[in-house]
Amino acid sequence: MTPEKLIARVSALLQSGAASEAGGLIIVRLDRAAQLRDRFGLSGLLKLTAQLMRRFKDGTDTDLVVVRLDPATLIVLAAQAGVDQLDRLSRREFADLSETPFKIDCQSVAVTASMVTCAFSYRFTDADEMLVAMLRRIEEIAAAGGNELGQVKPRMLASRALNSSQHMLGLLMESLQKDAVKVVFQPLMATGKDAAWSNYQMLPRLCTSDGKLIAAAEFLPLAREASLIPVLDRWMLVHAIRLFQGALKGQHVRLFINQSDALLAEPERLDWLIRQLEKAPQTSRRLVIELRLDDAMSHLDRARALLESAREVGLEVCLTMVDEHSRWDLLEDGLGSDYIRMSPDFVARLTHERALEKRFAEITARVRKAGTRIIVPMVEDSETAASMWRSGVDFMQGNMIQAPEEAIQASG
């Protein structure tokens, strides 16, 4: 196989979703190649790398593709090797370089080499990016004297992810696969009797190599295009259940988690959720799933079934993106939920349309009498906060109230 064909194959593997647990590359370069060439000629140098190629192929049951990049450098593709297997293979071959001499015209020759491994990762979007990073590392090792086994891991800076949809999607896929999605918690400030509980909206974030957190608004559109929203939905639910079984066990904490319409469109997802909650009674009256009102209206029968099933297992439901034009008749009867979250646009208009404050109090009166609590998000200034206090909402949320935080401060 030529180097060009190898690069094309690696690119195809990366683009098809090659994961960090399946496959990788090894690059090995003979140290002091110029001296070896001058001592044994170009043919002698080629004989050395030919023997090195055979050692890789004969030393493992793993299916390898070994390609000579130049007279002193080999690229080894281990497409099916796991991370541990790739590590063992590289360590064994690196040790063999020192322990077993090579032969040129019946003469034993001891050599050293610089070697670098790199497992496939969603953070690499093409073969060139991966190979160039490995070659740079090889050059660094050689410049420092060689005879070293190194490793390359992909780095994903926030600026890079934000400027490239491919890198952003790769970061999301890797985070989901490695259970490495970061969550932050934004408090909801209770204005009344619910103040004994700590209420938080749990929000997903992606963590980059430089420690920056990427907000959901930056990656959710890509996740939706790649059909990854349901995967993220389930990850968030599982993470919340684990928190209630562990760090939040026994604490007066309630978590609000946004869910997509997949929970309504695919009945097996609701069945799965109910089974999980039945096995985790710690979540009762403490976990709130948020669904867009429009989604509930588009799947009206299933939304009603969800509300019924939710009551049986202590799951609470919040309908979101509600404003004065919404179907309040449904919110009163047919889609009666535990919470209603007003839309950010509605909240923004409250400070500019004085009549809307009075209208807001009127349209929420009946649902509040039925026990539904009203949440107002995006409270970012004192004028909006004052208006909400006058309207008697149950919860306010926004950066003025408190920005999202990485840990929950709650007492039992």
LUMTIKE-665324 format. One record per residue (C-alpha): residue in one letter; x, y, z; residue number from 1. Coordinates in steps of 0.1 Angstrom, whole numbers, padded with zeros to 4 digits. Each point is the difference from the previous one (the first is absolute). Layout:
N
pt rotor:A x:X y:Y z:Z vextor:NUM .
...
END
This chain:
412
pt rotor:M x:0000 y:0000 z:0000 vextor:1 .
pt rotor:T x:0013 y:0035 z:-0009 vextor:2 .
pt rotor:P x:0000 y:0028 z:0026 vextor:3 .
pt rotor:E x:-0027 y:0018 z:-0020 vextor:4 .
pt rotor:K x:-0023 y:-0031 z:0002 vextor:5 .
pt rotor:L x:0007 y:-0003 z:0037 vextor:6 .
pt rotor:I x:-0009 y:0036 z:0006 vextor:7 .
pt rotor:A x:-0032 y:-0005 z:-0019 vextor:8 .
pt rotor:R x:-0009 y:-0031 z:0020 vextor:9 .
pt rotor:V x:0007 y:0018 z:0033 vextor:10 .
pt rotor:S x:-0022 y:0029 z:-0011 vextor:11 .
pt rotor:A x:-0028 y:-0024 z:-0009 vextor:12 .
pt rotor:L x:0003 y:-0016 z:0034 vextor:13 .
pt rotor:L x:-0002 y:0033 z:0019 vextor:14 .
pt rotor:Q x:-0029 y:0013 z:-0021 vextor:15 .
pt rotor:S x:-0019 y:-0032 z:0006 vextor:16 .
pt rotor:G x:0001 y:0005 z:0037 vextor:17 .
pt rotor:A x:0031 y:-0019 z:0011 vextor:18 .
pt rotor:A x:0001 y:0003 z:0037 vextor:19 .
pt rotor:S x:0029 y:0003 z:0024 vextor:20 .
pt rotor:E x:-0006 y:-0035 z:0012 vextor:21 .
pt rotor:A x:0004 y:-0015 z:-0035 vextor:22 .
pt rotor:G x:0031 y:0005 z:-0019 vextor:23 .
pt rotor:G x:0030 y:0022 z:-0003 vextor:24 .
pt rotor:L x:0033 y:0008 z:-0016 vextor:25 .
pt rotor:I x:0037 y:-0006 z:0009 vextor:26 .
pt rotor:I x:0028 y:0020 z:-0017 vextor:27 .
pt rotor:V x:0035 y:-0013 z:0005 vextor:28 .
pt rotor:R x:0032 y:0018 z:-0013 vextor:29 .
pt rotor:L x:0035 y:-0014 z:0002 vextor:30 .
pt rotor:D x:0023 y:0023 z:0019 vextor:31 .
pt rotor:R x:0031 y:0013 z:-0016 vextor:32 .
pt rotor:A x:-0013 y:-0010 z:-0034 vextor:33 .
pt rotor:A x:0025 y:0022 z:-0019 vextor:34 .
pt rotor:Q x:0029 y:-0018 z:0017 vextor:35 .
pt rotor:L x:-0015 y:-0034 z:-0007 vextor:36 .
pt rotor:R x:-0005 y:0009 z:-0036 vextor:37 .
pt rotor:D x:0036 y:0012 z:-0004 vextor:38 .
pt rotor:R x:0013 y:-0031 z:0018 vextor:39 .
pt rotor:F x:-0021 y:-0026 z:-0018 vextor:40 .
pt rotor:G x:-0013 y:0018 z:-0031 vextor:41 .
pt rotor:L x:-0036 y:0007 z:-0009 vextor:42 .
pt rotor:S x:-0006 y:-0037 z:-0007 vextor:43 .
pt rotor:G x:0013 y:-0008 z:0035 vextor:44 .
pt rotor:L x:-0024 y:0025 z:0016 vextor:45 .
pt rotor:L x:-0029 y:-0014 z:-0020 vextor:46 .
pt rotor:K x:0010 y:-0035 z:0012 vextor:47 .
pt rotor:L x:-0003 y:0012 z:0036 vextor:48 .
pt rotor:T x:-0035 y:0014 z:-0004 vextor:49 .
pt rotor:A x:-0010 y:-0031 z:-0020 vextor:50 .
pt rotor:Q x:0010 y:-0021 z:0030 vextor:51 .
pt rotor:L x:-0018 y:0024 z:0023 vextor:52 .
pt rotor:M x:-0032 y:-0005 z:-0021 vextor:53 .
pt rotor:R x:0003 y:-0038 z:0003 vextor:54 .
pt rotor:R x:0004 y:0003 z:0038 vextor:55 .
pt rotor:F x:-0032 y:0019 z:0003 vextor:56 .
pt rotor:K x:-0020 y:-0024 z:-0022 vextor:57 .
pt rotor:D x:0015 y:-0032 z:0015 vextor:58 .
pt rotor:G x:-0002 y:0011 z:0036 vextor:59 .
pt rotor:T x:-0038 y:0003 z:0004 vextor:60 .
pt rotor:D x:-0033 y:-0017 z:-0009 vextor:61 .
pt rotor:T x:-0014 y:0035 z:-0006 vextor:62 .
pt rotor:D x:-0007 y:0008 z:-0036 vextor:63 .
pt rotor:L x:0025 y:0027 z:-0008 vextor:64 .
pt rotor:V x:0008 y:0021 z:-0031 vextor:65 .
pt rotor:V x:0036 y:0012 z:0000 vextor:66 .
pt rotor:V x:0011 y:0026 z:-0025 vextor:67 .
pt rotor:R x:0034 y:0016 z:-0006 vextor:68 .
pt rotor:L x:-0003 y:0037 z:0000 vextor:69 .
pt rotor:D x:0037 y:0007 z:-0008 vextor:70 .
pt rotor:P x:0031 y:-0022 z:0002 vextor:71 .
pt rotor:A x:0002 y:0004 z:0038 vextor:72 .
pt rotor:T x:-0037 y:0004 z:0010 vextor:73 .
pt rotor:L x:-0029 y:-0024 z:0002 vextor:74 .
pt rotor:I x:-0037 y:0006 z:0006 vextor:75 .
pt rotor:V x:-0019 y:-0029 z:0016 vextor:76 .
pt rotor:L x:-0038 y:-0001 z:-0002 vextor:77 .
pt rotor:A x:-0017 y:-0022 z:0027 vextor:78 .
pt rotor:A x:-0036 y:0006 z:-0011 vextor:79 .
pt rotor:Q x:-0015 y:-0025 z:0024 vextor:80 .
pt rotor:A x:0023 y:0002 z:0030 vextor:81 .
pt rotor:G x:-0014 y:0013 z:0033 vextor:82 .
pt rotor:V x:0018 y:0027 z:0019 vextor:83 .
pt rotor:D x:0016 y:-0025 z:0024 vextor:84 .
pt rotor:Q x:0010 y:-0023 z:-0029 vextor:85 .
pt rotor:L x:0015 y:0029 z:-0019 vextor:86 .
pt rotor:D x:0020 y:0010 z:0031 vextor:87 .
pt rotor:R x:0013 y:-0036 z:0005 vextor:88 .
pt rotor:L x:0009 y:-0003 z:-0037 vextor:89 .
pt rotor:S x:0020 y:0032 z:0000 vextor:90 .
pt rotor:R x:0018 y:-0008 z:0033 vextor:91 .
pt rotor:R x:0009 y:-0035 z:-0011 vextor:92 .
pt rotor:E x:0014 y:0012 z:-0034 vextor:93 .
pt rotor:F x:0019 y:0028 z:0016 vextor:94 .
pt rotor:A x:0016 y:-0023 z:0025 vextor:95 .
pt rotor:D x:0008 y:-0025 z:-0028 vextor:96 .
pt rotor:L x:0020 y:0028 z:-0018 vextor:97 .
pt rotor:S x:0025 y:0000 z:0029 vextor:98 .
pt rotor:E x:0000 y:-0037 z:0008 vextor:99 .
pt rotor:T x:0003 y:-0015 z:-0035 vextor:100 .
pt rotor:P x:0027 y:0012 z:-0024 vextor:101 .
pt rotor:F x:-0008 y:0005 z:-0037 vextor:102 .
pt rotor:K x:0020 y:-0017 z:-0028 vextor:103 .
pt rotor:I x:0016 y:0016 z:-0030 vextor:104 .
pt rotor:D x:0021 y:-0024 z:-0022 vextor:105 .
pt rotor:C x:0004 y:-0024 z:0029 vextor:106 .
pt rotor:Q x:0012 y:0029 z:0022 vextor:107 .
pt rotor:S x:-0018 y:0007 z:0032 vextor:108 .
pt rotor:V x:-0011 y:0036 z:0004 vextor:109 .
pt rotor:A x:-0014 y:0016 z:0031 vextor:110 .
pt rotor:V x:-0023 y:0029 z:-0005 vextor:111 .
pt rotor:T x:-0023 y:0023 z:0019 vextor:112 .
pt rotor:A x:-0032 y:0016 z:-0011 vextor:113 .
pt rotor:S x:-0025 y:0026 z:0008 vextor:114 .
pt rotor:M x:-0036 y:-0013 z:0002 vextor:115 .
pt rotor:V x:-0034 y:0017 z:0005 vextor:116 .
pt rotor:T x:-0034 y:-0015 z:0004 vextor:117 .
pt rotor:C x:-0034 y:0017 z:-0004 vextor:118 .
pt rotor:A x:-0034 y:-0016 z:0005 vextor:119 .
pt rotor:F x:-0029 y:0010 z:-0023 vextor:120 .
pt rotor:S x:-0021 y:0028 z:0015 vextor:121 .
pt rotor:Y x:-0032 y:0019 z:-0010 vextor:122 .
pt rotor:R x:0021 y:0031 z:0006 vextor:123 .
pt rotor:F x:0020 y:-0007 z:-0032 vextor:124 .
pt rotor:T x:-0020 y:0008 z:-0031 vextor:125 .
pt rotor:D x:0025 y:-0012 z:-0026 vextor:126 .
pt rotor:A x:0032 y:-0020 z:-0004 vextor:127 .
pt rotor:D x:0022 y:0029 z:-0008 vextor:128 .
pt rotor:E x:-0008 y:0016 z:0033 vextor:129 .
pt rotor:M x:0008 y:-0032 z:0019 vextor:130 .
pt rotor:L x:0031 y:-0009 z:-0019 vextor:131 .
pt rotor:V x:0015 y:0035 z:0001 vextor:132 .
pt rotor:A x:-0004 y:0001 z:0038 vextor:133 .
pt rotor:M x:0018 y:-0034 z:0002 vextor:134 .
pt rotor:L x:0028 y:0011 z:-0023 vextor:135 .
pt rotor:R x:0006 y:0031 z:0020 vextor:136 .
pt rotor:R x:0002 y:-0020 z:0032 vextor:137 .
pt rotor:I x:0025 y:-0024 z:-0018 vextor:138 .
pt rotor:E x:0021 y:0030 z:-0010 vextor:139 .
pt rotor:E x:0000 y:0013 z:0036 vextor:140 .
pt rotor:I x:0012 y:-0034 z:0013 vextor:141 .
pt rotor:A x:0027 y:-0002 z:-0026 vextor:142 .
pt rotor:A x:0012 y:0035 z:0007 vextor:143 .
pt rotor:A x:0003 y:-0009 z:0037 vextor:144 .
pt rotor:G x:0022 y:-0031 z:-0008 vextor:145 .
pt rotor:G x:-0026 y:-0026 z:-0011 vextor:146 .
pt rotor:N x:-0004 y:-0035 z:0015 vextor:147 .
pt rotor:E x:-0033 y:0009 z:0015 vextor:148 .
pt rotor:L x:-0036 y:-0013 z:-0002 vextor:149 .
pt rotor:G x:-0025 y:0029 z:0000 vextor:150 .
pt rotor:Q x:-0037 y:0004 z:-0003 vextor:151 .
pt rotor:V x:-0022 y:0026 z:-0017 vextor:152 .
pt rotor:K x:-0034 y:0009 z:0013 vextor:153 .
pt rotor:P x:-0023 y:0025 z:-0018 vextor:154 .
pt rotor:R x:-0005 y:0034 z:0015 vextor:155 .
pt rotor:M x:-0031 y:0019 z:-0006 vextor:156 .
pt rotor:L x:0002 y:0037 z:0008 vextor:157 .
pt rotor:A x:-0032 y:0020 z:0005 vextor:158 .
pt rotor:S x:0008 y:0023 z:-0029 vextor:159 .
pt rotor:R x:0005 y:-0029 z:-0023 vextor:160 .
pt rotor:A x:-0032 y:-0018 z:0010 vextor:161 .
pt rotor:L x:-0020 y:0033 z:-0003 vextor:162 .
pt rotor:N x:0014 y:0007 z:-0035 vextor:163 .
pt rotor:S x:-0004 y:-0035 z:-0015 vextor:164 .
pt rotor:S x:-0033 y:-0020 z:0000 vextor:165 .
pt rotor:Q x:0020 y:-0032 z:-0007 vextor:166 .
pt rotor:H x:0021 y:0005 z:0031 vextor:167 .
pt rotor:M x:-0030 y:0010 z:0021 vextor:168 .
pt rotor:L x:-0018 y:-0032 z:-0011 vextor:169 .
pt rotor:G x:0030 y:-0021 z:0006 vextor:170 .
pt rotor:L x:0004 y:0014 z:0035 vextor:171 .
pt rotor:L x:-0037 y:-0007 z:0008 vextor:172 .
pt rotor:M x:0002 y:-0036 z:-0013 vextor:173 .
pt rotor:E x:0032 y:-0007 z:0020 vextor:174 .
pt rotor:S x:-0015 y:0016 z:0031 vextor:175 .
pt rotor:L x:-0031 y:-0022 z:-0002 vextor:176 .
pt rotor:Q x:0020 y:-0031 z:-0008 vextor:177 .
pt rotor:K x:0024 y:0005 z:0029 vextor:178 .
pt rotor:D x:-0027 y:0012 z:0025 vextor:179 .
pt rotor:A x:0018 y:0033 z:0001 vextor:180 .
pt rotor:V x:-0028 y:0025 z:-0006 vextor:181 .
pt rotor:K x:0003 y:0027 z:0026 vextor:182 .
pt rotor:V x:-0031 y:0013 z:0019 vextor:183 .
pt rotor:V x:-0006 y:0033 z:0017 vextor:184 .
pt rotor:F x:-0029 y:0010 z:0022 vextor:185 .
pt rotor:Q x:-0018 y:0033 z:-0001 vextor:186 .
pt rotor:P x:-0021 y:0007 z:0031 vextor:187 .
pt rotor:L x:-0037 y:0008 z:-0002 vextor:188 .
pt rotor:M x:-0009 y:0025 z:0028 vextor:189 .
pt rotor:A x:-0032 y:-0009 z:0017 vextor:190 .
pt rotor:T x:-0022 y:0030 z:0010 vextor:191 .
pt rotor:G x:-0023 y:-0018 z:0023 vextor:192 .
pt rotor:K x:-0006 y:-0032 z:0021 vextor:193 .
pt rotor:D x:0023 y:-0021 z:-0022 vextor:194 .
pt rotor:A x:0030 y:0018 z:0014 vextor:195 .
pt rotor:A x:0008 y:-0030 z:0022 vextor:196 .
pt rotor:W x:0012 y:-0018 z:-0031 vextor:197 .
pt rotor:S x:0030 y:0008 z:-0022 vextor:198 .
pt rotor:N x:-0011 y:0000 z:-0036 vextor:199 .
pt rotor:Y x:0025 y:-0002 z:-0029 vextor:200 .
pt rotor:Q x:-0002 y:-0003 z:-0038 vextor:201 .
pt rotor:M x:0026 y:-0025 z:-0011 vextor:202 .
pt rotor:L x:0018 y:0011 z:-0032 vextor:203 .
pt rotor:P x:0024 y:-0019 z:-0022 vextor:204 .
pt rotor:R x:0034 y:0015 z:-0009 vextor:205 .
pt rotor:L x:0030 y:-0013 z:-0021 vextor:206 .
pt rotor:C x:0034 y:0004 z:0016 vextor:207 .
pt rotor:T x:0029 y:0008 z:-0023 vextor:208 .
pt rotor:S x:0037 y:-0007 z:0005 vextor:209 .
pt rotor:D x:0007 y:0036 z:0012 vextor:210 .
pt rotor:G x:-0026 y:-0004 z:0028 vextor:211 .
pt rotor:K x:-0027 y:0021 z:-0017 vextor:212 .
pt rotor:L x:-0037 y:-0011 z:0002 vextor:213 .
pt rotor:I x:-0021 y:0003 z:-0032 vextor:214 .
pt rotor:A x:-0036 y:0008 z:0006 vextor:215 .
pt rotor:A x:-0028 y:-0022 z:-0013 vextor:216 .
pt rotor:A x:-0012 y:0027 z:-0025 vextor:217 .
pt rotor:E x:0033 y:-0005 z:-0019 vextor:218 .
pt rotor:F x:-0003 y:-0037 z:-0006 vextor:219 .
pt rotor:L x:-0037 y:-0010 z:0003 vextor:220 .
pt rotor:P x:-0007 y:0011 z:-0037 vextor:221 .
pt rotor:L x:0028 y:-0023 z:-0012 vextor:222 .
pt rotor:A x:-0012 y:-0028 z:0024 vextor:223 .
pt rotor:R x:-0035 y:0003 z:-0015 vextor:224 .
pt rotor:E x:0013 y:-0003 z:-0036 vextor:225 .
pt rotor:A x:0021 y:-0030 z:0010 vextor:226 .
pt rotor:S x:-0030 y:-0016 z:0018 vextor:227 .
pt rotor:L x:0019 y:0000 z:0033 vextor:228 .
pt rotor:I x:-0026 y:0019 z:0020 vextor:229 .
pt rotor:P x:-0017 y:-0032 z:0013 vextor:230 .
pt rotor:V x:0034 y:-0013 z:0010 vextor:231 .
pt rotor:L x:0007 y:0031 z:0020 vextor:232 .
pt rotor:D x:-0035 y:-0001 z:0015 vextor:233 .
pt rotor:R x:0006 y:-0034 z:0013 vextor:234 .
pt rotor:W x:0035 y:0009 z:0013 vextor:235 .
pt rotor:M x:-0014 y:0029 z:0020 vextor:236 .
pt rotor:L x:-0028 y:-0022 z:0015 vextor:237 .
pt rotor:V x:0025 y:-0027 z:0010 vextor:238 .
pt rotor:H x:0023 y:0026 z:0015 vextor:239 .
pt rotor:A x:-0027 y:0015 z:0021 vextor:240 .
pt rotor:I x:-0012 y:-0033 z:0013 vextor:241 .
pt rotor:R x:0036 y:-0008 z:0010 vextor:242 .
pt rotor:L x:0002 y:0033 z:0018 vextor:243 .
pt rotor:F x:-0031 y:-0007 z:0020 vextor:244 .
pt rotor:Q x:0014 y:-0034 z:0009 vextor:245 .
pt rotor:G x:0034 y:0014 z:0010 vextor:246 .
pt rotor:A x:0010 y:0036 z:0006 vextor:247 .
pt rotor:L x:-0035 y:0014 z:0004 vextor:248 .
pt rotor:K x:-0015 y:-0030 z:0020 vextor:249 .
pt rotor:G x:-0021 y:0013 z:0028 vextor:250 .
pt rotor:Q x:0003 y:0037 z:-0009 vextor:251 .
pt rotor:H x:-0029 y:0023 z:-0007 vextor:252 .
pt rotor:V x:0010 y:0006 z:-0036 vextor:253 .
pt rotor:R x:-0022 y:0000 z:-0031 vextor:254 .
pt rotor:L x:0015 y:-0002 z:-0035 vextor:255 .
pt rotor:F x:-0016 y:0012 z:-0032 vextor:256 .
pt rotor:I x:0012 y:-0017 z:-0032 vextor:257 .
pt rotor:N x:-0009 y:0009 z:-0035 vextor:258 .
pt rotor:Q x:-0012 y:-0028 z:-0023 vextor:259 .
pt rotor:S x:-0007 y:-0001 z:-0037 vextor:260 .
pt rotor:D x:-0031 y:-0011 z:-0018 vextor:261 .
pt rotor:A x:0016 y:-0035 z:-0004 vextor:262 .
pt rotor:L x:-0014 y:-0008 z:0034 vextor:263 .
pt rotor:L x:-0035 y:0005 z:-0015 vextor:264 .
pt rotor:A x:0006 y:-0012 z:-0035 vextor:265 .
pt rotor:E x:0016 y:-0033 z:0009 vextor:266 .
pt rotor:P x:-0021 y:-0019 z:0026 vextor:267 .
pt rotor:E x:0029 y:-0023 z:0009 vextor:268 .
pt rotor:R x:0019 y:0030 z:0014 vextor:269 .
pt rotor:L x:-0027 y:0008 z:0025 vextor:270 .
pt rotor:D x:-0002 y:-0037 z:0009 vextor:271 .
pt rotor:W x:0037 y:0000 z:0007 vextor:272 .
pt rotor:L x:-0002 y:0031 z:0021 vextor:273 .
pt rotor:I x:-0029 y:-0014 z:0021 vextor:274 .
pt rotor:R x:0020 y:-0032 z:0006 vextor:275 .
pt rotor:Q x:0030 y:0020 z:0012 vextor:276 .
pt rotor:L x:-0020 y:0021 z:0024 vextor:277 .
pt rotor:E x:-0018 y:-0030 z:0014 vextor:278 .
pt rotor:K x:0035 y:-0014 z:0009 vextor:279 .
pt rotor:A x:0010 y:0034 z:0015 vextor:280 .
pt rotor:P x:-0026 y:0011 z:0025 vextor:281 .
pt rotor:Q x:0025 y:0027 z:0012 vextor:282 .
pt rotor:T x:-0011 y:0021 z:-0030 vextor:283 .
pt rotor:S x:-0037 y:0002 z:0010 vextor:284 .
pt rotor:R x:-0012 y:0036 z:0001 vextor:285 .
pt rotor:R x:0036 y:0011 z:-0006 vextor:286 .
pt rotor:L x:0005 y:-0004 z:-0037 vextor:287 .
pt rotor:V x:-0018 y:0023 z:-0025 vextor:288 .
pt rotor:I x:0001 y:-0006 z:-0037 vextor:289 .
pt rotor:E x:-0006 y:0030 z:-0022 vextor:290 .
pt rotor:L x:-0018 y:-0003 z:-0034 vextor:291 .
pt rotor:R x:-0009 y:0027 z:-0024 vextor:292 .
pt rotor:L x:-0037 y:0007 z:0000 vextor:293 .
pt rotor:D x:0000 y:-0001 z:-0039 vextor:294 .
pt rotor:D x:0014 y:-0035 z:0002 vextor:295 .
pt rotor:A x:-0026 y:-0011 z:0025 vextor:296 .
pt rotor:M x:-0028 y:0014 z:-0023 vextor:297 .
pt rotor:S x:0015 y:-0018 z:-0030 vextor:298 .
pt rotor:H x:-0001 y:-0033 z:0019 vextor:299 .
pt rotor:L x:-0031 y:0007 z:0021 vextor:300 .
pt rotor:D x:-0011 y:-0035 z:0008 vextor:301 .
pt rotor:R x:0035 y:-0011 z:0009 vextor:302 .
pt rotor:A x:0006 y:0032 z:0021 vextor:303 .
pt rotor:R x:-0031 y:-0008 z:0020 vextor:304 .
pt rotor:A x:0012 y:-0036 z:0004 vextor:305 .
pt rotor:L x:0034 y:0013 z:0012 vextor:306 .
pt rotor:L x:-0017 y:0023 z:0026 vextor:307 .
pt rotor:E x:-0020 y:-0030 z:0013 vextor:308 .
pt rotor:S x:0030 y:-0023 z:0002 vextor:309 .
pt rotor:A x:0021 y:0028 z:0016 vextor:310 .
pt rotor:R x:-0024 y:0004 z:0029 vextor:311 .
pt rotor:E x:0002 y:-0037 z:0007 vextor:312 .
pt rotor:V x:0038 y:0001 z:0005 vextor:313 .
pt rotor:G x:0003 y:0034 z:0016 vextor:314 .
pt rotor:L x:0015 y:0016 z:-0032 vextor:315 .
pt rotor:E x:-0009 y:0037 z:-0004 vextor:316 .
pt rotor:V x:-0005 y:0017 z:-0033 vextor:317 .
pt rotor:C x:0006 y:0035 z:-0011 vextor:318 .
pt rotor:L x:-0014 y:0014 z:-0033 vextor:319 .
pt rotor:T x:0022 y:0027 z:-0015 vextor:320 .
pt rotor:M x:0001 y:0028 z:-0026 vextor:321 .
pt rotor:V x:-0034 y:0012 z:0011 vextor:322 .
pt rotor:D x:-0013 y:0035 z:-0006 vextor:323 .
pt rotor:E x:-0033 y:0020 z:0000 vextor:324 .
pt rotor:H x:-0009 y:-0015 z:-0034 vextor:325 .
pt rotor:S x:0003 y:-0036 z:0012 vextor:326 .
pt rotor:R x:-0029 y:-0024 z:0004 vextor:327 .
pt rotor:W x:-0008 y:0007 z:0036 vextor:328 .
pt rotor:D x:-0031 y:-0020 z:-0002 vextor:329 .
pt rotor:L x:0021 y:-0031 z:-0006 vextor:330 .
pt rotor:L x:0023 y:0010 z:0028 vextor:331 .
pt rotor:E x:-0030 y:0002 z:0023 vextor:332 .
pt rotor:D x:-0016 y:-0033 z:-0011 vextor:333 .
pt rotor:G x:0017 y:-0027 z:-0020 vextor:334 .
pt rotor:L x:0036 y:0010 z:0004 vextor:335 .
pt rotor:G x:0000 y:0010 z:0036 vextor:336 .
pt rotor:S x:0036 y:-0001 z:0011 vextor:337 .
pt rotor:D x:0019 y:0006 z:0032 vextor:338 .
pt rotor:Y x:0019 y:0030 z:-0014 vextor:339 .
pt rotor:I x:-0003 y:0025 z:-0029 vextor:340 .
pt rotor:R x:0031 y:0018 z:-0012 vextor:341 .
pt rotor:M x:-0007 y:0032 z:-0019 vextor:342 .
pt rotor:S x:0019 y:0007 z:-0032 vextor:343 .
pt rotor:P x:0031 y:0023 z:0001 vextor:344 .
pt rotor:D x:-0017 y:0022 z:-0027 vextor:345 .
pt rotor:F x:-0030 y:0005 z:0023 vextor:346 .
pt rotor:V x:0022 y:0010 z:0029 vextor:347 .
pt rotor:A x:0019 y:0025 z:-0022 vextor:348 .
pt rotor:R x:-0033 y:0017 z:-0010 vextor:349 .
pt rotor:L x:-0013 y:0003 z:0035 vextor:350 .
pt rotor:T x:0022 y:0030 z:0008 vextor:351 .
pt rotor:H x:-0011 y:0018 z:-0032 vextor:352 .
pt rotor:E x:-0037 y:-0008 z:0000 vextor:353 .
pt rotor:R x:-0016 y:0011 z:0032 vextor:354 .
pt rotor:A x:-0034 y:-0015 z:-0008 vextor:355 .
pt rotor:L x:0017 y:-0034 z:-0004 vextor:356 .
pt rotor:E x:0007 y:-0002 z:0038 vextor:357 .
pt rotor:K x:-0037 y:0002 z:0008 vextor:358 .
pt rotor:R x:-0008 y:-0025 z:-0028 vextor:359 .
pt rotor:F x:0026 y:-0024 z:0014 vextor:360 .
pt rotor:A x:-0016 y:0000 z:0034 vextor:361 .
pt rotor:E x:-0034 y:-0007 z:-0016 vextor:362 .
pt rotor:I x:0010 y:-0028 z:-0023 vextor:363 .
pt rotor:T x:0020 y:-0019 z:0027 vextor:364 .
pt rotor:A x:-0026 y:0003 z:0027 vextor:365 .
pt rotor:R x:-0020 y:-0032 z:-0008 vextor:366 .
pt rotor:V x:0030 y:-0022 z:-0005 vextor:367 .
pt rotor:R x:0016 y:0012 z:0032 vextor:368 .
pt rotor:K x:-0032 y:-0007 z:0018 vextor:369 .
pt rotor:A x:0002 y:-0035 z:-0013 vextor:370 .
pt rotor:G x:0035 y:-0004 z:0015 vextor:371 .
pt rotor:T x:0022 y:0008 z:-0030 vextor:372 .
pt rotor:R x:0030 y:0021 z:0009 vextor:373 .
pt rotor:I x:0013 y:0027 z:-0023 vextor:374 .
pt rotor:I x:0037 y:0004 z:-0009 vextor:375 .
pt rotor:V x:0013 y:0032 z:-0016 vextor:376 .
pt rotor:P x:0035 y:-0004 z:-0016 vextor:377 .
pt rotor:M x:0025 y:0025 z:-0013 vextor:378 .
pt rotor:V x:-0005 y:0025 z:0028 vextor:379 .
pt rotor:E x:0030 y:0022 z:-0008 vextor:380 .
pt rotor:D x:-0009 y:0034 z:0015 vextor:381 .
pt rotor:S x:-0016 y:0014 z:0031 vextor:382 .
pt rotor:E x:-0030 y:0014 z:-0018 vextor:383 .
pt rotor:T x:-0010 y:-0034 z:-0013 vextor:384 .
pt rotor:A x:0005 y:-0015 z:0034 vextor:385 .
pt rotor:A x:-0022 y:0026 z:0016 vextor:386 .
pt rotor:S x:-0027 y:-0007 z:-0025 vextor:387 .
pt rotor:M x:0002 y:-0037 z:0007 vextor:388 .
pt rotor:W x:-0003 y:0006 z:0037 vextor:389 .
pt rotor:R x:-0032 y:0021 z:-0006 vextor:390 .
pt rotor:S x:-0014 y:-0028 z:-0022 vextor:391 .
pt rotor:G x:0006 y:-0025 z:0028 vextor:392 .
pt rotor:V x:0019 y:-0026 z:-0021 vextor:393 .
pt rotor:D x:0012 y:-0031 z:0018 vextor:394 .
pt rotor:F x:0036 y:-0001 z:-0013 vextor:395 .
pt rotor:M x:0024 y:0024 z:-0017 vextor:396 .
pt rotor:Q x:0031 y:-0010 z:-0019 vextor:397 .
pt rotor:G x:0028 y:0020 z:-0017 vextor:398 .
pt rotor:N x:0036 y:0012 z:0003 vextor:399 .
pt rotor:M x:-0011 y:0029 z:0021 vextor:400 .
pt rotor:I x:-0015 y:-0025 z:0025 vextor:401 .
pt rotor:Q x:0030 y:-0023 z:-0002 vextor:402 .
pt rotor:A x:0022 y:-0013 z:-0029 vextor:403 .
pt rotor:P x:0003 y:-0037 z:-0006 vextor:404 .
pt rotor:E x:0025 y:-0017 z:0023 vextor:405 .
pt rotor:E x:0019 y:-0032 z:-0002 vextor:406 .
pt rotor:A x:-0011 y:-0014 z:0034 vextor:407 .
pt rotor:I x:-0032 y:0001 z:0020 vextor:408 .
pt rotor:Q x:0000 y:0017 z:0033 vextor:409 .
pt rotor:A x:-0028 y:-0016 z:0020 vextor:410 .
pt rotor:S x:-0008 y:-0013 z:0034 vextor:411 .
pt rotor:G x:-0019 y:-0031 z:0010 vextor:412 .
END
